[in-house]
Amino acid sequence: MEELGFPAWIRATHFLNIIFISFLIRSGIEILSAHPKLYWNDDCRHGSEWLRITSKTMPRDKLWTSQDEEEDFSPLVAMPGHSKLGLGRQWHFLNVIFWVLTGVVYVMLLFITPEWHRLIPTSWSIFPQAWQDVVTYLSFQLPDLLPGEPYNAIQKLTYAAVVFVLAPLQIATGAAMSPALSARHPWYVKLFGGHQAARSLHFLSLLAWMVFVTVHVAMVVAHGFGRETAKMIFGSEEHAVAATGITFVALGAVVALHVITTQFTLKFPRRTQHLLLSVVSPLRRALLRRVTSGQDYPRPGISPQPRVNGRPPAGETYKELAENDFKDWRLEVHGLVERPMSFSLEDLRTFPSKQTQTTLHHCIQGWSYVAEWDGVPLRQLIELCRPLPEARYLAFHTMQNVPESEPNPKGPGNFYGTIDLELMSHPQTILAYEMNGEPLPIEYGAPLRLRVETQLGFKMVKWLCAIEVVESYEHIGKGQGGWREDNQYYGTDAGI
């Protein structure tokens, strides 16, 4: 076997990994800040978390929502920081795309060149040798390299574990948190012990990356910073002094990139939202849009204490409707339809195609619960109104005036949301009026809420009063496709 070195493609992918992983870590911390608690159960019961990264204590004598649990992490650690979950998610997804592409290129080139020998053991003797290397390090000495290879035994096994175990685990657990994927293939999520277990494993993998990076840098210093960085810049140990200078300049450039992108994101959130989604959304739609839900969780698995997000409408009109059990409430369907129609709650309850489904609810903040929903298939209701050929979206209007209901609103106006006609046609897209066999509770959206089981919870609009069939949503709110898209910079596609 020829002696292995550091070809240009290894050096290039190594530098790109520094950029992408650093952004993934910071944006991952931003996502975690939205619900800084981790669980092993999908119910996310209060007090059942195995880790909490918050000092907040929720009051027991008044209604509080999961938004009250959010933390405001500093931009020094989070990307972009200051409770910008929507933008943090888009930065995370953007860097996932390029990190995975970089990894695919690296692995392909690894196996079509002799460089695969640098990571793949060819003898069982490497394992006792790796233990001897650990002992050597603990005695503050440097182990010998393997013959003809650039690493010693423990380095080789560690890098192999990172490439072939840790990175795939991070990708697999990330995919398991997709509501679209878990709705279509519940067995996949069960491989990790459930949605919350996958989320916990994803976080533990993040910690493993941080430990690896710390130890990796320490080993570079121990083996000789100049010589080791020269290998990754010039492909050999020559020009150590120049390599040291170039390394610090390159690291400074990475830090500058983080500072510039963070400041740009915080200063121009709408522009950043559009730029990131222009890359992320097409791929997300291509992978997940046509995925439909076939969930059927066992009824005994229903969560006993489902979390609440969003406060009910505080207006007098809603209170009067609620006091009368919503007997005077109507759902108006209008817009680009041949037959505008109005439905009472009783009309919906006696609709000929009642549908029951027990599903896993995924909140964009990270928590989840299992519940049973009864309602009307949305597609059948809209078809009664005969949408016109130019109709493309449904806009769901609510009775919740957000500044009136929320103590710390993040935007003006009534809450609304939109989905396209393709999502409307999914078999488990319903208008739910019952939850767990009882009339829909007020805090969960009474008298009527949308359920789209391949999407995150913020798309499942509560406290409905009207559905507007439109060609475009640009004229509604701030024109981004929903109240949270308008004011919290979420993406319109919520399959992951």
C-alpha positions as CSV (number, residue, x, y, z in Angstrom):
1,M,0.0,0.0,0.0
2,E,1.3,3.4,-0.9
3,E,1.8,5.9,1.9
4,L,-1.3,7.9,2.7
5,G,-1.2,11.6,2.9
6,F,-3.5,14.6,2.8
7,P,-4.8,15.1,-0.8
8,A,-6.5,18.4,-1.7
9,W,-10.0,17.1,-1.5
10,I,-9.5,16.0,2.2
11,R,-8.1,19.4,3.0
12,A,-11.0,21.2,1.3
13,T,-13.7,19.1,2.9
14,H,-12.0,19.5,6.3
15,F,-12.2,23.3,6.0
16,L,-15.8,23.2,4.8
17,N,-16.7,21.0,7.8
18,I,-15.4,23.7,10.1
19,I,-17.8,26.2,8.6
20,F,-20.9,24.0,8.4
21,I,-20.5,22.3,11.8
22,S,-20.0,25.5,13.6
23,F,-23.1,27.0,12.1
24,L,-25.0,23.8,12.8
25,I,-24.0,23.9,16.5
26,R,-25.0,27.5,16.9
27,S,-28.3,27.2,15.0
28,G,-29.0,24.0,16.9
29,I,-28.7,25.9,20.2
30,E,-31.1,28.5,18.9
31,I,-33.7,25.7,18.2
32,L,-33.1,24.2,21.6
33,S,-33.8,27.6,23.2
34,A,-37.4,27.5,22.1
35,H,-38.0,24.5,24.4
36,P,-34.9,24.0,26.6
37,K,-36.1,20.7,28.0
38,L,-35.4,17.1,26.9
39,Y,-37.5,14.0,27.4
40,W,-37.5,10.2,26.8
41,N,-41.3,10.2,26.5
42,D,-43.4,11.6,23.7
43,D,-46.0,13.0,26.2
44,C,-43.5,15.7,27.4
45,R,-45.2,15.6,30.8
46,H,-44.4,18.5,33.1
47,G,-41.5,17.4,35.4
48,S,-40.6,14.3,33.3
49,E,-37.7,16.0,31.5
50,W,-34.3,14.4,32.0
51,L,-32.6,17.7,31.2
52,R,-33.6,21.3,31.5
53,I,-31.5,24.2,30.4
54,T,-33.7,26.9,32.0
55,S,-34.3,28.3,35.4
56,K,-37.9,29.3,34.7
57,T,-40.7,27.9,36.9
58,M,-44.2,27.9,35.4
59,P,-47.0,29.1,37.7
60,R,-49.5,26.6,38.9
61,D,-52.4,29.0,39.5
62,K,-52.9,30.4,35.9
63,L,-52.7,29.4,32.3
64,W,-49.3,29.4,30.7
65,T,-48.2,28.2,27.3
66,S,-45.1,26.6,25.9
67,Q,-44.1,30.0,24.6
68,D,-43.6,31.1,28.2
69,E,-40.9,28.5,28.5
70,E,-38.8,29.9,25.7
71,E,-35.3,31.2,26.6
72,D,-33.5,34.2,25.0
73,F,-30.0,32.8,24.3
74,S,-27.2,35.2,23.4
75,P,-26.0,35.5,19.8
76,L,-22.6,34.6,21.2
77,V,-23.8,31.0,21.4
78,A,-26.9,30.8,19.3
79,M,-27.6,31.6,15.7
80,P,-28.9,34.2,15.4
81,G,-30.0,34.4,19.1
82,H,-32.7,36.5,20.9
83,S,-35.5,33.9,20.4
84,K,-35.5,33.8,16.6
85,L,-36.6,30.2,16.2
86,G,-37.8,30.6,12.6
87,L,-34.5,32.0,11.4
88,G,-32.5,29.6,13.5
89,R,-34.3,26.7,11.9
90,Q,-33.6,28.0,8.4
91,W,-29.9,28.5,9.1
92,H,-29.8,25.0,10.5
93,F,-31.5,23.4,7.4
94,L,-29.3,25.4,5.0
95,N,-26.1,24.2,6.6
96,V,-27.4,20.6,6.9
97,I,-27.8,20.5,3.1
98,F,-24.2,21.6,2.4
99,W,-22.8,19.6,5.3
100,V,-24.4,16.4,4.0
101,L,-23.3,17.1,0.4
102,T,-19.7,17.7,1.7
103,G,-19.9,14.4,3.6
104,V,-21.2,12.5,0.6
105,V,-18.4,13.8,-1.6
106,Y,-15.8,12.9,1.1
107,V,-17.0,9.4,1.5
108,M,-17.3,8.8,-2.3
109,L,-13.7,10.0,-2.8
110,L,-12.6,8.0,0.2
111,F,-13.7,4.7,-1.4
112,I,-12.6,5.4,-4.9
113,T,-9.0,6.2,-3.8
114,P,-6.6,4.3,-1.5
115,E,-7.5,6.8,1.2
116,W,-10.1,4.5,2.6
117,H,-7.2,2.8,4.5
118,R,-6.9,5.9,6.7
119,L,-10.3,5.1,8.4
120,I,-11.2,1.4,7.8
121,P,-9.4,-1.1,10.0
122,T,-8.0,-4.1,8.3
123,S,-6.9,-6.0,11.4
124,W,-8.3,-6.7,14.8
125,S,-4.9,-5.8,16.3
126,I,-5.8,-2.1,16.0
127,F,-8.1,-2.3,19.0
128,P,-5.4,-3.4,21.6
129,Q,-3.1,-1.0,19.9
130,A,-5.6,1.8,20.3
131,W,-5.8,1.1,24.1
132,Q,-2.0,1.3,24.2
133,D,-2.2,4.7,22.5
134,V,-4.6,5.9,25.1
135,V,-2.2,4.8,27.8
136,T,0.6,6.6,26.0
137,Y,-1.4,9.8,25.8
138,L,-2.2,9.6,29.5
139,S,1.5,9.3,30.2
140,F,2.0,12.6,28.3
141,Q,3.8,11.0,25.4
142,L,2.8,10.7,21.7
143,P,2.0,7.3,20.2
144,D,3.7,6.2,17.0
145,L,1.7,6.4,13.7
146,L,0.5,3.3,12.1
147,P,2.9,2.1,9.3
148,G,2.2,4.1,6.1
149,E,-0.7,5.9,7.6
150,P,-1.2,9.5,8.8
151,Y,-2.8,8.5,12.1
152,N,-2.1,6.3,15.1
153,A,-4.6,3.6,16.1
154,I,-6.8,5.6,18.5
155,Q,-7.0,8.5,16.0
156,K,-8.0,6.1,13.2
157,L,-10.8,4.5,15.2
158,T,-12.0,7.9,16.5
159,Y,-12.2,9.5,13.0
160,A,-13.9,6.3,11.7
161,A,-16.5,6.5,14.5
162,V,-17.1,10.2,13.7
163,V,-17.6,9.6,10.0
164,F,-19.5,6.3,10.0
165,V,-21.4,6.4,13.3
166,L,-21.7,9.9,14.8
167,A,-22.5,11.8,11.5
168,P,-25.1,9.2,10.3
169,L,-26.7,9.1,13.8
170,Q,-27.1,12.9,13.7
171,I,-28.7,12.7,10.3
172,A,-31.0,9.8,11.2
173,T,-32.2,11.4,14.5
174,G,-32.8,14.7,12.7
175,A,-35.0,13.0,10.1
176,A,-36.9,11.2,12.9
177,M,-38.1,14.6,14.2
178,S,-39.9,15.3,10.9
179,P,-43.7,15.2,11.4
180,A,-44.1,14.3,7.7
181,L,-41.7,11.3,8.0
182,S,-43.0,10.1,11.3
183,A,-46.6,10.4,10.1
184,R,-45.9,8.2,7.1
185,H,-43.5,5.8,8.7
186,P,-44.1,5.6,12.5
187,W,-41.9,2.5,12.6
188,Y,-38.8,4.6,11.7
189,V,-39.3,6.9,14.7
190,K,-39.8,3.8,17.0
191,L,-36.3,2.7,16.1
192,F,-35.0,5.5,18.3
193,G,-37.6,5.1,21.0
194,G,-40.0,7.8,19.8
195,H,-39.9,11.4,18.7
196,Q,-38.6,12.8,22.0
197,A,-36.0,10.1,22.4
198,A,-34.7,11.0,18.9
199,R,-34.6,14.6,19.9
200,S,-32.6,13.7,23.0
201,L,-30.2,11.5,21.0
202,H,-29.8,14.4,18.5
203,F,-28.8,16.6,21.4
204,L,-26.4,14.1,22.9
205,S,-24.8,13.7,19.4
206,L,-24.3,17.5,19.4
207,L,-22.5,17.2,22.7
208,A,-20.4,14.4,21.2
209,W,-19.4,16.7,18.3
210,M,-18.4,19.4,20.7
211,V,-16.3,17.0,22.8
212,F,-14.7,15.6,19.6
213,V,-13.8,19.1,18.3
214,T,-12.3,20.1,21.7
215,V,-10.2,16.9,21.9
216,H,-9.3,17.1,18.2
217,V,-7.9,20.6,18.6
218,A,-6.0,19.6,21.8
219,M,-4.4,16.7,19.9
220,V,-3.4,19.1,17.0
221,V,-1.6,21.3,19.6
222,A,0.0,18.2,21.3
223,H,1.3,16.8,18.1
224,G,2.7,20.2,17.0
225,F,0.3,22.9,15.8
226,G,2.5,24.1,13.0
227,R,3.3,20.7,11.5
228,E,-0.3,19.4,11.8
229,T,-1.9,22.5,10.3
230,A,0.7,22.4,7.5
231,K,-0.6,18.9,6.6
232,M,-4.1,20.3,6.2
233,I,-3.0,23.4,4.2
234,F,0.0,22.3,2.1
235,G,-0.4,18.5,2.3
236,S,2.9,18.0,4.1
237,E,4.7,19.1,7.3
238,E,6.7,21.7,5.4
239,H,6.2,25.4,5.9
240,A,4.9,25.1,9.5
241,V,5.3,28.8,10.3
242,A,3.3,29.8,7.2
243,A,0.7,27.2,8.0
244,T,0.2,28.6,11.5
245,G,-0.3,32.1,10.1
246,I,-2.7,30.9,7.5
247,T,-4.7,28.8,10.0
248,F,-5.3,31.8,12.3
249,V,-6.3,34.0,9.3
250,A,-8.7,31.2,8.2
251,L,-10.2,30.8,11.6
252,G,-10.5,34.6,11.9
253,A,-12.4,34.5,8.6
254,V,-14.8,31.9,9.9
255,V,-15.4,34.0,13.1
256,A,-16.0,37.0,10.9
257,L,-18.4,35.1,8.7
258,H,-20.4,34.2,11.9
259,V,-20.4,37.8,13.1
260,I,-21.5,39.2,9.7
261,T,-24.2,36.6,9.1
262,T,-25.6,37.0,12.7
263,Q,-25.7,40.7,12.5
264,F,-27.3,40.7,9.1
265,T,-29.9,38.2,10.2
266,L,-30.8,40.3,13.3
267,K,-30.9,43.5,11.3
268,F,-32.6,42.3,8.2
269,P,-34.8,39.3,9.3
270,R,-37.3,39.4,6.4
271,R,-34.5,39.5,3.8
272,T,-32.7,36.7,5.6
273,Q,-35.9,34.7,5.7
274,H,-36.4,35.0,2.0
275,L,-32.8,34.2,1.1
276,L,-32.7,31.1,3.3
277,L,-36.0,29.8,2.2
278,S,-35.2,30.3,-1.5
279,V,-32.7,27.4,-1.0
280,V,-34.3,25.4,1.7
281,S,-38.0,25.3,0.7
282,P,-37.6,23.7,-2.8
283,L,-35.7,20.8,-1.4
284,R,-38.0,20.4,1.6
285,R,-41.1,20.5,-0.7
286,A,-39.5,18.0,-3.1
287,L,-38.8,15.5,-0.3
288,L,-41.8,15.9,1.9
289,R,-44.8,17.6,0.3
290,R,-46.4,14.5,-1.2
291,V,-45.9,12.4,2.0
292,T,-49.3,11.6,3.5
293,S,-50.1,10.5,7.0
294,G,-51.5,7.2,8.0
295,Q,-51.1,7.4,11.8
296,D,-53.2,5.2,14.0
297,Y,-51.7,5.4,17.6
298,P,-53.4,3.1,20.2
299,R,-55.9,5.0,22.2
300,P,-54.4,3.9,25.6
301,G,-51.3,5.9,24.5
302,I,-53.1,9.2,24.5
303,S,-51.1,11.8,26.5
304,P,-52.7,12.6,29.9
305,Q,-51.3,16.2,30.0
306,P,-51.0,17.7,26.5
307,R,-49.2,21.0,26.5
308,V,-50.9,24.2,25.4
309,N,-49.5,26.8,23.0
310,G,-51.2,30.1,22.4
311,R,-53.9,31.8,24.5
312,P,-57.6,31.7,23.6
313,P,-59.2,34.7,22.1
314,A,-59.9,37.4,24.8
315,G,-62.6,39.3,22.9
316,E,-66.1,39.6,24.2
317,T,-67.6,38.0,21.1
318,Y,-65.6,34.8,21.6
319,K,-66.5,34.7,25.3
320,E,-70.2,35.0,24.6
321,L,-70.0,32.3,22.0
322,A,-68.2,30.0,24.4
323,E,-70.7,30.7,27.2
324,N,-73.4,29.5,24.8
325,D,-71.5,26.3,23.9
326,F,-70.8,27.9,20.4
327,K,-74.4,27.4,19.3
328,D,-74.4,30.8,17.5
329,W,-70.9,30.2,16.0
330,R,-70.6,29.8,12.2
331,L,-67.7,28.8,9.9
332,E,-67.8,30.9,6.7
333,V,-66.3,29.5,3.5
334,H,-65.8,32.1,0.9
335,G,-63.5,33.5,-1.7
336,L,-62.8,31.7,-5.0
337,V,-65.7,29.3,-4.8
338,E,-68.9,28.9,-6.8
339,R,-71.0,28.3,-3.6
340,P,-70.0,30.3,-0.5
341,M,-71.3,28.4,2.4
342,S,-71.8,28.8,6.2
343,F,-71.7,25.9,8.7
344,S,-72.8,25.7,12.3
345,L,-71.1,23.5,14.8
346,E,-74.1,21.2,14.6
347,D,-73.8,21.0,10.8
348,L,-70.2,19.8,11.2
349,R,-71.1,17.3,13.9
350,T,-73.7,15.7,11.6
351,F,-71.5,15.8,8.5
352,P,-71.9,12.4,6.9
353,S,-68.1,11.6,6.8
354,K,-67.0,12.0,10.4
355,Q,-63.3,11.0,10.8
356,T,-61.4,9.8,13.8
357,Q,-57.6,9.7,14.0
358,T,-55.1,9.3,16.9
359,T,-51.9,11.0,16.0
360,L,-48.7,12.5,17.3
361,H,-48.7,16.3,17.5
362,H,-45.3,17.9,16.8
363,C,-44.7,21.5,17.9
364,I,-42.1,23.6,16.1
365,Q,-40.6,24.3,19.5
366,G,-39.8,20.6,20.1
367,W,-42.5,19.2,22.4
368,S,-45.1,16.6,21.4
369,Y,-48.1,14.7,22.6
370,V,-50.5,12.0,21.3
371,A,-54.3,12.8,21.0
372,E,-57.4,11.5,19.3
373,W,-59.2,13.9,17.0
374,D,-62.7,13.7,15.6
375,G,-63.8,16.0,12.7
376,V,-64.7,16.6,9.1
377,P,-62.4,15.8,6.2
378,L,-61.4,19.2,4.9
379,R,-61.3,18.1,1.3
380,Q,-65.0,17.1,1.3
381,L,-66.1,20.3,3.0
382,I,-64.3,22.5,0.5
383,E,-65.5,20.4,-2.5
384,L,-69.1,21.2,-1.4
385,C,-68.2,24.9,-2.1
386,R,-66.8,24.1,-5.6
387,P,-63.4,25.9,-5.7
388,L,-62.8,27.9,-9.0
389,P,-59.9,26.8,-11.3
390,E,-57.6,29.6,-10.1
391,A,-57.9,28.6,-6.5
392,R,-54.5,27.5,-5.0
393,Y,-54.6,28.1,-1.2
394,L,-56.9,28.0,1.8
395,A,-56.5,30.9,4.3
396,F,-57.8,30.0,7.8
397,H,-59.0,33.0,9.8
398,T,-59.4,32.9,13.5
399,M,-61.1,34.8,16.4
400,Q,-57.8,35.3,18.2
401,N,-56.5,38.9,18.1
402,V,-53.0,38.1,19.2
403,P,-52.1,41.4,20.9
404,E,-55.4,41.2,22.8
405,S,-54.8,37.6,23.9
406,E,-51.0,37.3,24.5
407,P,-49.2,39.2,27.2
408,N,-46.1,39.5,25.1
409,P,-47.2,39.4,21.5
410,K,-44.6,39.2,18.7
411,G,-46.8,40.9,16.1
412,P,-50.1,42.5,15.3
413,G,-53.4,41.3,14.0
414,N,-55.6,38.2,14.1
415,F,-53.9,34.8,13.9
416,Y,-54.2,33.2,10.5
417,G,-52.6,30.4,8.5
418,T,-52.6,29.0,5.0
419,I,-52.1,25.6,3.3
420,D,-52.2,24.7,-0.4
421,L,-54.8,22.5,-2.0
422,E,-52.4,19.6,-2.0
423,L,-52.2,19.5,1.8
424,M,-55.9,20.0,1.9
425,S,-56.4,16.7,0.0
426,H,-54.3,14.6,2.4
427,P,-56.4,11.9,4.0
428,Q,-55.8,13.0,7.6
429,T,-56.3,16.7,7.0
430,I,-59.5,17.4,9.0
431,L,-61.4,20.2,10.8
432,A,-61.5,18.8,14.4
433,Y,-64.3,19.6,16.8
434,E,-63.6,16.8,19.4
435,M,-60.4,15.9,21.2
436,N,-60.0,12.6,23.1
437,G,-63.7,11.9,22.8
438,E,-64.9,15.2,24.2
439,P,-65.8,18.5,22.7
440,L,-62.7,20.4,21.8
441,P,-61.4,22.3,24.9
442,I,-61.1,26.1,24.6
443,E,-57.3,26.1,25.1
444,Y,-56.9,23.6,22.3
445,G,-58.9,25.5,19.7
446,A,-62.7,25.3,20.4
447,P,-65.0,25.3,18.6
448,L,-62.9,24.1,15.6
449,R,-59.3,23.7,14.6
450,L,-57.3,22.5,11.6
451,R,-55.4,19.2,11.8
452,V,-52.7,18.6,9.1
453,E,-50.8,15.6,10.4
454,T,-47.7,15.9,8.2
455,Q,-47.1,19.4,9.4
456,L,-45.8,21.1,12.6
457,G,-48.3,22.4,15.1
458,F,-48.2,26.1,14.1
459,K,-49.9,25.2,10.8
460,M,-52.9,23.6,12.6
461,V,-54.8,26.8,13.2
462,K,-57.2,27.0,16.2
463,W,-60.3,29.0,17.1
464,L,-61.5,29.1,13.4
465,C,-64.2,31.3,12.1
466,A,-63.6,31.4,8.3
467,I,-61.9,29.7,5.4
468,E,-61.0,31.9,2.5
469,V,-60.2,30.2,-0.8
470,V,-57.5,32.3,-2.6
471,E,-55.1,32.3,-5.5
472,S,-52.4,33.9,-3.5
473,Y,-51.9,34.8,0.2
474,E,-49.8,38.0,-0.6
475,H,-52.7,40.2,0.3
476,I,-53.3,38.6,3.8
477,G,-51.4,39.9,6.8
478,K,-47.8,40.6,5.8
479,G,-48.1,38.3,2.8
480,Q,-45.8,35.5,4.1
481,G,-48.5,32.7,4.4
482,G,-49.3,32.8,8.1
483,W,-49.1,34.9,11.3
484,R,-46.0,33.1,12.5
485,E,-44.5,33.3,9.0
486,D,-45.2,37.1,9.0
487,N,-44.0,37.9,12.5
488,Q,-41.6,35.1,13.6
489,Y,-40.1,34.3,10.2
490,Y,-41.1,30.7,10.0
491,G,-41.2,28.8,6.7
492,T,-44.5,28.1,5.0
493,D,-43.6,24.4,4.6
494,A,-43.6,22.7,8.0
495,G,-42.9,19.0,7.3
496,I,-39.7,19.1,9.3
